[in-house]
């Protein structure tokens, strides 16, 4: 028995360090030999893609209930093909390969829901990802519960809170948090004063929305932090000493892709970053003007270790801006998007009478466009060409193939208000069958 436990400990240590399917299958075999339902769960989740689904999901539900116990009401979502506990629209847990991902918002949150129970349950040891969003009164007790026991598998923690002046995680709680999550690798922060001078020996990636989410100008080093994804807080001025090299000595990659437009705060500050001399990778938002270009060029001139500069997006409507040059770095510029920047789309477009938020459509396309086949990209190119040519006149109209637009929408994962447009076009096509062109006009 001691040898078996030693093997389990060794396998778990290997999985925490370098997870791979082969080790997971060996781990699953061992757990099944020990009568642990997680073993068969892992084996089922690692089944070959072409394997028949008949009976598998029912068996997964039985195993999940055996693992979690009677305190959790499990539900099956056929559309997303997953078992979950809680409410998918607000607070819920999902399960994969014997691990738990937990997402919590303050919508409909009460203390008797799945979250505290799951954090306290034996399955809470296998928490892999945790996302917490809500006010201080909700987050504080959940964080105290989180740090009350070891979370050796937790790799990704996200904290989001409405902007408040009080500190959410003080020094004492931060120390407990780091101790309870020894293998934490990714931390995402949204809001003000979430953590002060928090440090963690193994944190590798940090995502920040708002300069005041965490103090990166002072405090003990984050010795393993190599990648930082950063977006400024539009309501706050750019602070001096934004990133101190002593605080982030291993930082090599800095991503500003969410900072659109970059001229608002980023580009002027780029040349003053304290970590400029140590960066090897830099990701920037769109460069929209000669002034943007000059500021970015001046900034990267102060980064001698750069090996790659990536421009996250370009827009055809803005025209060519110019070439960036660096002695050592490769500069990657994407093909220009056919749509304009989101903030330029401040009006609704009626498509066959359906009010459509084009800014939301752009958000979807920027996330999924590169994965579309060439034919569908061509449809979107034609769509945005017509939108661009649509007269700035409430009475002006243009027509577009409803069948083509419906096909292009079918290939995207859509939020509800855009899915409604897709469903409307499907219904109209079923009624009119062929030759149907949807009119488009500004509202």
C-alpha positions in Angstrom: 0.0 0.0 0.0 2.8 2.4 0.8 4.4 1.7 -2.6 1.1 2.3 -4.3 0.7 5.7 -2.5 4.3 6.6 -3.4 3.5 5.9 -7.0 0.4 8.0 -6.8 2.4 10.8 -5.2 5.0 10.6 -8.0 2.4 10.6 -10.7 0.6 13.6 -9.2 3.9 15.5 -8.9 4.6 14.7 -12.6 1.1 15.9 -13.6 1.4 19.1 -11.7 4.8 19.8 -13.3 4.2 18.6 -16.9 0.7 17.3 -17.6 0.3 15.0 -20.6 -2.3 12.4 -21.7 -0.1 9.4 -21.2 0.7 10.2 -17.6 -3.0 10.9 -17.1 -3.9 7.5 -18.4 -1.4 5.8 -16.1 -2.8 7.9 -13.2 -6.4 6.9 -14.2 -5.4 3.2 -14.1 -4.0 3.5 -10.7 -7.0 5.4 -9.3 -9.3 2.7 -10.7 -7.3 0.0 -9.0 -7.7 1.9 -5.8 -11.5 2.2 -6.3 -11.5 6.0 -6.9 -14.2 7.1 -9.4 -11.9 9.8 -10.7 -9.9 7.1 -12.4 -12.7 6.1 -14.8 -13.8 9.7 -15.2 -10.3 10.6 -16.5 -10.3 7.5 -18.8 -13.7 8.5 -20.3 -12.6 12.2 -20.8 -9.5 11.0 -22.6 -11.4 8.6 -24.9 -10.5 8.9 -28.7 -12.5 11.6 -30.5 -14.3 9.2 -32.7 -15.5 6.9 -29.9 -19.3 6.4 -29.7 -21.0 8.7 -27.1 -23.8 6.2 -26.4 -24.0 5.6 -22.7 -20.7 7.5 -22.0 -22.3 10.7 -20.7 -24.7 8.8 -18.5 -21.8 6.9 -17.0 -19.9 10.1 -16.5 -22.9 11.5 -14.5 -23.0 8.4 -12.3 -19.2 8.7 -11.6 -19.5 12.4 -10.9 -22.2 11.8 -8.4 -20.2 9.0 -6.8 -17.1 11.4 -6.5 -18.9 14.5 -5.4 -21.5 13.0 -3.1 -25.2 13.8 -2.6 -24.8 17.5 -1.8 -24.4 18.5 -5.4 -27.2 18.6 -8.0 -25.7 17.8 -11.3 -27.2 18.8 -14.7 -26.4 17.8 -18.3 -26.2 20.5 -21.0 -26.7 18.8 -24.4 -25.7 21.9 -26.4 -22.3 22.3 -24.7 -22.0 18.6 -24.0 -21.0 18.9 -20.3 -22.1 18.0 -16.8 -22.2 21.0 -14.4 -23.4 22.0 -11.0 -25.0 25.4 -10.3 -26.3 27.8 -12.9 -24.5 28.3 -16.2 -25.7 31.9 -16.4 -24.0 32.9 -13.1 -22.2 30.5 -10.7 -21.3 27.0 -11.7 -18.7 24.2 -11.7 -17.6 22.0 -14.6 -15.5 18.9 -14.5 -12.8 17.5 -16.8 -10.3 14.7 -16.3 -11.1 14.4 -12.6 -10.5 18.1 -11.9 -12.9 21.0 -11.1 -13.2 24.4 -12.8 -15.3 26.9 -10.7 -16.9 30.2 -12.0 -18.5 32.5 -9.5 -20.4 35.8 -10.0 -22.5 37.8 -7.6 -25.6 37.2 -9.7 -28.0 35.1 -7.6 -25.1 34.2 -5.3 -26.1 32.9 -1.9 -24.1 31.1 0.7 -26.0 27.8 0.3 -25.1 27.4 -3.4 -22.5 25.1 -4.8 -19.4 27.2 -4.2 -18.7 27.0 -0.4 -19.8 23.3 -0.4 -17.5 22.5 -3.2 -14.5 24.3 -1.7 -15.1 22.4 1.6 -15.8 19.0 -0.1 -13.0 16.4 -0.8 -13.4 17.3 -4.5 -12.3 20.8 -3.6 -8.7 19.5 -3.4 -8.8 19.0 -7.2 -9.8 22.6 -8.0 -7.9 23.5 -11.1 -9.3 26.9 -12.1 -11.3 29.4 -10.0 -12.9 32.6 -11.3 -14.4 34.9 -8.6 -16.3 38.1 -9.6 -18.3 40.2 -7.2 -18.2 42.7 -4.3 -16.0 42.6 -1.3 -18.7 41.2 1.0 -19.0 38.1 -1.3 -15.3 37.7 -2.2 -13.7 37.9 1.3 -15.4 34.8 2.8 -14.8 32.8 -0.3 -11.1 33.7 -0.3 -10.8 32.7 3.4 -12.4 29.4 2.5 -10.1 29.0 -0.4 -6.9 29.4 1.7 -8.2 27.3 4.6 -6.8 24.1 3.0 -4.1 23.3 0.4 -5.1 23.6 -3.3 -2.2 21.8 -4.9 -3.9 21.6 -8.3 -5.0 25.2 -8.7 -3.3 26.7 -11.7 -5.5 29.6 -12.7 -7.1 32.2 -10.4 -9.2 35.1 -11.7 -10.4 37.9 -9.4 -12.8 40.6 -10.5 -14.4 43.3 -8.3 -16.3 46.6 -8.9 -13.9 49.4 -8.3 -13.6 49.9 -4.5 -11.1 51.8 -2.4 -10.5 49.1 0.2 -7.8 46.4 -0.2 -9.3 43.0 -0.9 -6.2 40.8 -0.2 -4.0 42.2 2.5 -0.5 41.0 3.3 -1.6 38.3 5.7 -4.3 36.9 3.4 -1.8 37.1 0.5 0.7 35.0 2.4 -2.0 32.4 3.0 -3.0 32.5 -0.6 0.5 31.9 -1.9 1.0 29.0 0.6 -2.3 27.3 -0.2 -1.7 27.5 -4.0 1.9 26.3 -4.4 1.4 25.5 -8.1 -0.5 28.6 -9.2 0.7 29.7 -12.6 -1.8 32.2 -14.0 -3.5 35.1 -12.2 -6.0 37.5 -13.8 -7.1 40.7 -12.1 -9.8 43.2 -12.9 -10.6 46.1 -10.6 -8.9 48.4 -8.1 -6.9 47.4 -5.0 -7.3 43.7 -5.3 -3.8 42.7 -4.1 -1.1 44.9 -2.7 2.5 43.6 -2.9 1.5 40.0 -3.4 4.3 37.6 -4.3 4.3 34.0 -5.4 7.3 31.8 -6.3 5.8 30.0 -9.3 3.4 32.5 -10.9 4.3 32.7 -14.6 1.5 34.7 -16.2 -0.3 37.8 -15.0 -3.3 39.5 -16.6 -4.2 43.0 -15.4 -7.1 45.3 -16.2 -6.5 48.5 -14.3 -3.1 49.9 -13.1 -4.2 49.7 -9.5 -5.2 46.0 -9.4 -1.8 45.0 -7.9 1.3 47.0 -6.9 4.0 46.1 -9.5 6.2 49.1 -8.6 7.3 47.9 -5.2 7.4 44.8 -3.1 9.2 41.4 -3.1 10.0 39.9 -6.5 7.7 37.7 -8.5 10.7 35.5 -9.5 9.0 33.3 -12.1 6.7 35.9 -13.8 7.6 35.9 -17.5 4.4 37.1 -19.2 2.2 40.1 -18.4 -1.0 41.0 -20.3 -1.9 44.5 -19.4 -4.7 47.0 -20.1 -4.8 50.5 -18.6 -7.8 51.9 -16.6 -9.2 54.6 -18.8 -10.4 56.5 -15.8 -7.0 56.7 -14.2 -3.8 58.5 -15.2 -0.7 56.5 -16.1 1.2 56.0 -12.8 5.0 56.6 -12.7 7.2 53.5 -12.3 4.5 51.2 -13.8 6.6 48.1 -13.7 9.8 47.9 -11.6 12.5 45.5 -12.8 13.2 44.5 -9.2 9.6 43.4 -8.9 9.4 41.4 -12.1 13.0 40.4 -12.8 12.1 37.5 -15.1 9.5 39.4 -17.2 10.2 38.8 -20.9 6.8 39.1 -22.6 4.6 42.2 -22.4 1.2 42.1 -24.1 -0.9 45.3 -24.7 -3.2 43.8 -27.3 -6.4 44.9 -25.4 -5.3 48.5 -25.2 -7.3 50.0 -28.1 -6.7 52.7 -29.1 -3.1 52.6 -28.0 -2.7 56.4 -28.4 -4.9 57.0 -25.4 -2.3 56.0 -22.8 0.1 53.3 -24.0 2.2 54.7 -26.8 3.4 57.8 -25.0 4.4 55.6 -22.0 6.0 52.9 -24.0 9.5 54.5 -24.0 9.4 55.1 -20.2 8.8 51.5 -19.1 11.3 50.4 -16.4 11.4 46.9 -17.8 12.2 48.0 -21.4 15.8 46.7 -21.3 14.8 43.1 -20.4 11.9 42.5 -22.8 12.2 39.9 -25.6 8.5 39.9 -26.8 6.2 42.8 -27.2 2.6 42.7 -28.4 0.9 46.0 -29.3 -2.5 47.2 -30.4 -3.2 48.7 -33.8 -1.0 51.6 -35.0 -3.4 54.1 -36.5 -1.5 57.3 -37.3 2.0 58.6 -38.1 2.2 59.9 -34.5 1.4 56.4 -33.2 4.2 55.0 -35.4 6.7 57.5 -34.2 6.0 56.9 -30.5 6.1 53.1 -31.0 9.4 53.3 -32.9 10.9 55.5 -30.2 9.7 52.9 -27.6 11.1 49.8 -29.2 14.4 51.6 -29.8 14.9 51.5 -26.0 14.4 47.7 -26.0 17.7 46.1 -27.0 16.8 42.5 -26.1 13.6 42.4 -28.2 13.4 39.4 -30.5 9.7 39.8 -31.6 7.3 42.7 -32.0 3.7 41.7 -32.8 1.0 44.1 -33.9 -2.2 42.5 -32.7 -4.4 43.9 -35.4 -4.6 46.4 -38.3 -7.6 48.0 -40.0 -8.0 48.4 -43.8 -10.1 51.6 -43.3 -7.1 53.4 -41.7 -4.7 52.7 -44.5 -1.0 51.8 -44.3 0.9 53.4 -41.5 4.5 52.6 -42.1 7.1 50.0 -41.3 8.7 49.5 -37.8 12.4 48.7 -37.6 14.5 47.0 -35.0 18.0 45.7 -35.1 17.3 42.3 -33.7 13.5 41.8 -33.5 11.2 40.3 -36.1 8.2 42.6 -36.6 4.9 40.7 -37.3 2.0 42.7 -38.8 -1.3 40.9 -39.5 -3.4 41.4 -42.6 -5.8 44.3 -42.2 -9.2 43.6 -40.8 -12.1 44.6 -43.2 -14.1 46.0 -40.3 -13.4 49.3 -38.5 -12.3 49.6 -34.8 -15.0 48.9 -32.3 -15.1 52.4 -30.9 -15.9 53.8 -34.3 -19.1 51.8 -34.5 -21.4 53.8 -32.2 -24.6 53.3 -34.2 -27.0 50.3 -34.7 -27.5 48.8 -38.1 -30.9 47.4 -39.0 -30.5 44.1 -40.9 -33.8 43.0 -42.4 -35.4 45.1 -39.6 -33.3 43.5 -36.8 -31.3 46.1 -34.8 -27.7 44.9 -34.7 -24.8 46.0 -32.6 -21.9 46.0 -35.0 -19.4 46.6 -32.2 -20.4 43.3 -30.6 -20.1 41.6 -34.0 -16.6 43.0 -34.4 -15.7 41.6 -30.9 -16.8 38.2 -32.1 -15.0 38.4 -35.4 -11.7 39.6 -33.8 -11.7 36.4 -31.7 -12.8 33.9 -34.4 -12.1 35.3 -37.9 -8.7 33.8 -38.3 -10.2 30.3 -37.9 -12.8 30.7 -40.6 -12.4 29.1 -44.0 -11.5 31.5 -46.9 -15.0 31.4 -48.4 -16.6 32.7 -45.2 -13.9 35.4 -44.7 -14.8 36.5 -48.2 -18.4 36.9 -47.2 -17.4 39.1 -44.2 -15.1 41.1 -46.4 -18.1 41.9 -48.8 -20.4 42.6 -45.8 -18.0 45.2 -44.3 -17.4 46.8 -47.7 -21.1 47.4 -48.1 -21.4 48.7 -44.5 -18.4 51.0 -45.2 -20.1 52.3 -48.4 -23.5 52.7 -46.7 -24.4 56.4 -46.9 -24.4 58.3 -43.6 -28.1 58.8 -44.1 -31.0 57.2 -42.1 -33.0 56.7 -45.3 -30.2 55.1 -47.3 -30.3 51.3 -47.7 -28.1 48.6 -49.1 -28.9 44.9 -49.8 -26.9 41.8 -48.9 -27.5 38.1 -49.5 -29.4 36.8 -46.5 -28.2 33.3 -47.4 -24.5 34.3 -47.4 -24.8 36.3 -44.1 -26.7 33.4 -42.5 -23.9 31.0 -43.5 -21.3 33.4 -42.2 -23.1 33.7 -38.8 -23.6 30.0 -38.6 -19.8 29.5 -38.4 -19.4 31.7 -35.3 -20.1 31.2 -31.6 -22.5 34.1 -31.0 -23.8 35.9 -28.0 -27.7 35.8 -27.6 -28.4 39.1 -29.4 -26.4 38.2 -32.4 -27.7 34.6 -32.4 -31.2 36.2 -32.6 -30.2 37.8 -35.9 -28.9 34.5 -37.2 -32.2 32.7 -36.2 -34.3 35.5 -37.8 -32.4 35.1 -41.1 -32.8 31.3 -41.0 -36.6 31.7 -40.5 -36.9 34.2 -43.3 -34.8 32.0 -45.7 -37.1 29.1 -44.9 -40.1 31.2 -45.9 -38.6 32.7 -49.1 -36.1 29.9 -50.0 -34.0 31.6 -52.6 -33.0 35.0 -54.0 -33.6 36.7 -50.6 -31.6 39.9 -50.0 -31.7 41.5 -46.6 -31.8 45.3 -46.5 -29.4 47.2 -44.3 -29.6 50.7 -43.0 -28.4 52.8 -40.1 -30.8 53.4 -37.2 
